[in-house]
Amino acid sequence: MQLPIQISFRHMEPSLAVEDKIRKKAAKLEQFHDRIMGCRVVVEAPHQHHHQGKLYHVRIDLTVPGGELVVSREHHGKQAHQDVYVAIRDAFNAAQRQLESHIQRQRGHVKYHEPPPSGRISVLVPEQDYGKIETIDGREIYFHKNSILNGGFKELKVGNEVHFIEEEGDLGPQASTVHIKN
């Protein structure tokens, strides 16, 4: 890290053991990203007037090239966070996930989800509960009325645009799921 780690305690006495644990966890983060510029950690115990056990809150602010990542782990009712070390572990695990996502975005390795294929209703045979979709590339895909999401078979008209999930059926390609475009 370019700047020394800053550790603060709120509503609790500072602890060398807790500080040591935080320093080790912060050093481990540098294995995932060697250009972390700064790290601030706040460990907070709840006020004494809580009726249940103390649930610790851990906040981590990481300064990295291209931004700042903030992790705030406050789990109301998560009994494991009565242990400050568990709260610290969970916060640093979340920081690691955020750091990995940040690195992926910086490298342009963000997952791209291909949209489902689309087409237009070309044939409707309501008395036999089926129809066909003409795809953009000119193929015809069979579908049954049960494939239409939300029971919208009765509202379909030739020419409606749809998205669909294609699979191989007994008689060729068929749509297992059809979603009417709005």
Backbone hydrogen bonds, N-H to C=O, Kabsch-Sander energy under -0.5 kcal/mol:
donor,donor_aa,acceptor,acceptor_aa,energy
2,Q,36,I,-1.2
3,L,37,M,-1.5
6,Q,39,C,-2.6
7,I,5,I,-0.5
8,S,41,V,-2.7
10,R,43,V,-2.4
19,E,15,S,-2.5
20,D,16,L,-2.4
21,K,17,A,-2.0
22,I,18,V,-2.5
23,R,19,E,-2.6
24,K,20,D,-2.1
25,K,21,K,-2.3
26,A,22,I,-2.7
27,A,23,R,-2.2
28,K,24,K,-1.8
29,L,25,K,-1.4
30,E,26,A,-1.0
31,Q,28,K,-1.4
32,F,29,L,-1.5
33,H,29,L,-1.3
36,I,33,H,-0.8
37,M,63,T,-2.8
38,G,63,T,-1.4
40,R,61,D,-2.4
41,V,6,Q,-3.1
42,V,59,R,-2.6
43,V,8,S,-2.6
44,E,42,V,-0.5
44,E,57,H,-3.1
45,A,10,R,-2.3
50,H,47,H,-1.3
56,Y,54,K,-0.6
56,Y,81,H,-3.0
57,H,44,E,-2.7
58,V,73,R,-1.7
59,R,42,V,-2.5
60,I,71,V,-3.0
61,D,40,R,-2.8
62,L,60,I,-0.5
62,L,69,L,-3.1
63,T,38,G,-2.5
64,V,62,L,-0.6
64,V,67,G,-2.5
67,G,64,V,-2.2
69,L,62,L,-2.8
71,V,60,I,-2.9
73,R,58,V,-3.1
74,E,72,S,-0.9
76,H,74,E,-0.8
78,K,75,H,-1.8
79,Q,77,G,-1.3
81,H,78,K,-2.3
82,Q,79,Q,-1.8
83,D,80,A,-1.6
84,V,82,Q,-0.6
86,V,83,D,-0.6
87,A,83,D,-2.0
88,I,84,V,-2.1
89,R,85,Y,-2.4
90,D,86,V,-2.7
91,A,87,A,-2.0
92,F,88,I,-2.6
93,N,89,R,-2.3
94,A,90,D,-2.1
95,A,91,A,-2.2
96,Q,92,F,-2.3
97,R,93,N,-2.0
98,Q,94,A,-2.4
99,L,95,A,-2.6
100,E,96,Q,-2.6
101,S,97,R,-2.3
102,H,98,Q,-2.5
103,I,99,L,-2.4
104,Q,100,E,-2.2
105,R,101,S,-2.4
106,Q,102,H,-2.5
107,R,103,I,-2.1
108,G,104,Q,-0.6
108,G,105,R,-0.8
109,H,104,Q,-2.8
113,H,111,K,-0.5
114,E,112,Y,-0.7
119,G,162,V,-2.2
120,R,134,E,-2.2
121,I,160,N,-2.4
122,S,132,K,-2.5
123,V,132,K,-1.5
125,V,130,Y,-3.0
128,Q,125,V,-1.5
129,D,126,P,-0.9
130,Y,125,V,-1.6
131,G,143,F,-2.3
132,K,123,V,-2.5
133,I,141,I,-2.8
134,E,120,R,-3.2
135,T,133,I,-0.6
135,T,139,R,-2.8
136,I,118,S,-0.9
138,G,135,T,-1.8
141,I,133,I,-2.7
142,Y,173,P,-1.4
143,F,131,G,-2.3
144,H,175,A,-0.5
145,K,129,D,-2.4
147,S,144,H,-2.1
148,I,145,K,-1.2
149,L,178,V,-2.8
151,G,148,I,-1.1
152,G,149,L,-1.1
155,E,152,G,-0.8
156,L,152,G,-0.7
156,L,153,F,-1.1
159,G,121,I,-2.6
160,N,157,K,-2.2
162,V,119,G,-2.7
163,H,179,H,-2.9
164,F,117,P,-2.2
165,I,177,T,-2.2
166,E,164,F,-0.5
167,E,174,Q,-2.8
169,G,167,E,-0.6
169,G,172,G,-3.1
172,G,169,G,-1.1
174,Q,167,E,-3.0
175,A,142,Y,-3.0
176,S,165,I,-2.7
176,S,174,Q,-0.6
177,T,165,I,-0.9
178,V,147,S,-2.9
179,H,163,H,-3.1
181,K,161,E,-2.3
